[in-house]
């Protein structure tokens, strides 16, 4: 997490009026380096803010600084959206795919917030949002052998720890009992069990309105018997991105204390080839009682999402 303190750091980042994303690193009078990044004449939007602070943290890492103070004054001009954009830029700029091997984000640099125009609550909310973005990115980047359907279902459930969230995992027996056969027809193709992961956040208990997020959580998609080519399969460890985003969005809302009621439904499984896999021409009955003819086993997402929507 980005923290606030006044201890000595190796470098300080300042946002200037120079050319957009132009970066300079100069020695400071107090012994610490000063990194400047230009915001230029481009409209100062949250997206531009994220890009500028992302460029800044990359410049600091290139110099191998271990601690850095980021002036958030420019970000604070945009209010909470700007502070959140700056945090996302700093977290994203420091991200490396190798973090996905462990599942933990461990940047080599300690980041501190400085400047004026913002407060600690804005920084806390910004860091929680950035954390959810990075956690989703980490899940997408994790190799399928290190992030099975069981792992993803547990990762969704673990988001409820220390937050006002309700988590529930429906395993194979419950899915079968309730008739989520479209999801099971995909999930039964693998030795790793399928799940339906649910996150509920009640941030506005006085309201009867509730939002629903649904995202596909296929931790590896081979296409089944409608087999993908090798090159098409290489990035299918990320076929669970929709599920990661849906769950992390609810986590971010809960962490920020947003007054809204929202539920995330994430069907989680693998789509592989096995004696119990769907084959083209099969007919399955969904949770809604509809019969579905499977013409392509690589269209597994719509089977899973059909049961999840119901």
N, C-alpha and C positions, 0 to 999 in steps of 0.2 A: 504494500500500500504506500502511496505517496503520503508523507507526513509533514507536519509543520514544526520547525524548530529553528534555533539561531546558532547552532553549533557550526564550526568551521567546515567548509566544503572545498573540494578541489576546483570546482568550476561553477560559474553562474551563467544562466541563460537569460538573455534579454531579447525582446521582440522590438524591432526597429522599423522605421519608415523606408528602409532601403528596398532594392529590387526584390520581388517576390521569391522567397526561398533562397536568396543569396546568403551564404553562411560565412562567417569569419570567426576565427579563434585568436584572441589576443591576450597577452599576459596582463594581469591586473596589478594595480599598485599595492594591494594587500597580499600579494603572493598567489592568489587564485586566478585562474584563467577566466576570461569573459568571452562567452560564445554569443554572437549576435545572429539572428535570423530575420530576414526582411519579410514584412507583410505586404510591401509594395502598394500599388494603387488598386489592386484587385478588391472587389467588394469583401468586407470583413464579415464572413458568414461562419457558422459552426464548422462547415466542411473545410474552409480555408484555414480556420484556427487549428483543426486537427492536423492538417498537412504541415503547418508551420511548426507545431510542437513535436510532431513526429520527426521532422527533419532535424530539429534541435537535439533530440535524444540520440539520434543516429550519429550526429557530429560529435557528441560527448563520448559515445562508445568507441568511435573510431580513434579518439585520443586516449582511450583506455582509462578514463577517469572512473574512480570508484564511488564518488559522491558528487551530487550536482544539485544546485538550487535553481528552480525554475520560477521566473517572475511571471505570475499569472495576471498581472494588471491588464494586459491586452485582452486576455480571455474573459476577464470579468466584465468587460464592456458589453458582452453578449449575455450577461446574467448566468443562470444555471446552465443553459445550453452551451455557453462558451467554456465554462469551467469543466463541464463534462466532456466537451470536445477535446480540450487540452489534455485531460487525463487519458482519454482514449488514444490520443496521438502519442503520448509518452509511453503508455503500456504497449501499444501496437508497434511503435518504433523500436522498442527494446525486445520484442518477441523474436524468438528463433525456433524453427521447426524441431530442433533437437529437444526442446522442452517436452514435446509430445511423447518422447520415449518413456519418460518417467511419469507423465501426466501432471507434473508440477511446473509452474512458471517461476523460474529462479533467475532473475536478471542479475548481472554482475555489478550493477550500479545502484546505490542508494539514492532515492529521489526525494527532494524536499520542495515544499511550496513556499513561495515568497510573494512580495508585491502587495498591492492593495486593491480594494474594491470587492473582495470576496470574503466569505466567512467559513468557519470550520464545518458547518453543516453542509454547505454547498460542496466543499471538498469531499466530505464523507460520501454524499450521494454520488458525486462524480466517480469516485474510486470504486464504489459498488457496481456502477454501470459498466465501467471499464473492466472490472473483474469478470462480470458475466460475459462480456464480449470475448475476452481472452480465454475463458473456460470453454466457450463454445468453439472457438478456433482450435483449442487443444484437442477437444473431442474429435473434431473433423480430421485433424492431422494424425491421430493415433493409428498405428497399424492395426489391421483387423485381428491379427493373432494376439495383440495386447489389449484389445478393446472389444470383447465379445458382446453378445446380446445381454448376457448376465451382468457384465461390467457396466454397460450403458444404463440398464434399468436401475442398478444400484446407484450409479452416479446421479441419476435424476432424483431418486429417493433421498440421497444425501444432501440435496440442496435445501431440504427442509430443516437441517440442523441449525439451531440458533436463530431461526427466522420464523415469523408468524405464518408458516405454511403447513398444509396438510399433505402428506405424501401417501400414496397407496399403490402397491404393485399387485397386479392380477397375474398369477402364474398359469401354467398350462391347464391344470385341473379346473380352475375357476373359468378360464376362457372356454374350455370345452363344455362345462356345465351350463354356461349362459348362452352358448351357441355362437361364439365369434369364429365361425368356421372359415370365413374368408381369410382372416388373419392367420389362423392355424394352418390353412392350406399352404401358406408360404413358410411359416415358422417351422413346420414339421419337416422341412427339407434339410434341417441341420441337426447336428448333435448338440448344439447350444440351444437352450430353451427359449421360446418366445415369451414376451411379457406385454402387458398393457400398463404403462406407467402413467400415473395421474398426479398432478400437483394442483392444489386448490388454495387460493388466496382470497380471504374475506376482508378486504381493506375498507369496505363501505357497508357494514352490516345493516345499516338503515335502508339501503337501496335494494330493490328487487331485480335490478338489472345485473346481468353477468355476461362477461365476454368469454369466448372460447377460442383457444389456440390449439390447432392440431398440426403435428409435424411427423413426417415419416422417419423412423429410426432403423433403417436397414444398415447394420454395421459392416456388411459386405454383400455386394450384389454381383453374382456371377452371371445373372440372367437365367439361371436354372437350365432346363433342357433347351430353351431358346438362347443358347450360350452366346455370351458376348465374345468379341475378339480379344486377344491378349491386350492390345493397346487400349481398347475401350474399358477393360476391367481394371487397369492399373490404379485409377483414382476412385474406384467404387468403395473404398474404405470410407469415403466421405458421403455415402448415400444416406447417412443419418443426420445430415446437416439441418434438415427441416425440424427434426425432433429436438436437436440440440438448441436451436434458436427458440423454439416454442417454450421449452423448459426454462432456458436461461432468461427469457423475457419475463416470465412470471417471477423468477428469482429476483431479478432486478427491480421489479415493481414492489415486491415485498420488502426488499432491503431499503428502498427509498421511502417506504411508507405511503405510497400513492393511494388515494382514496378511490379504490375501484375493486370490484369483485371479478376474478378471472380464474378460469380453469384451463390447464394444459393437458391434452391427451396425447400421449406418445406411444404408438405401437412399435415395439422393438423386436427385431428378429434378424436372421440371416436368410439370404436367398441362395441356396446351393443346390447341387445335384445329389440325389440319394434315392433309395428305393421308395421313399415316401413322398417324393417331390411331385408337384403338379406336372402334368404333361399336356401339351396342346390338345384341346378337345374335351378336357375334364369339365365337369359341372359341379359347382359348390353352392351351398346355400348360406347366405349371409346372415348376420345378426338381425337385419331388418326383415328377414324372411324372403328375400329376393333370390332367385337362382341366377348364377353368373356362369357363362361359358368362358373358359379360359382359352383364348386363341394364341396368346403369347405369354410364356411364363416370365418374360422380362417386363411385364406390365404389373409387377407385384405390388407397386405402390398403390394403385387404385383399389386393389383388394383390401389391403390393410386400412386404407383411409376410409373405405366404405363402412367397415365395421366401426371404426373410430368415430365417424360422424354420427352414426346411429347411437 
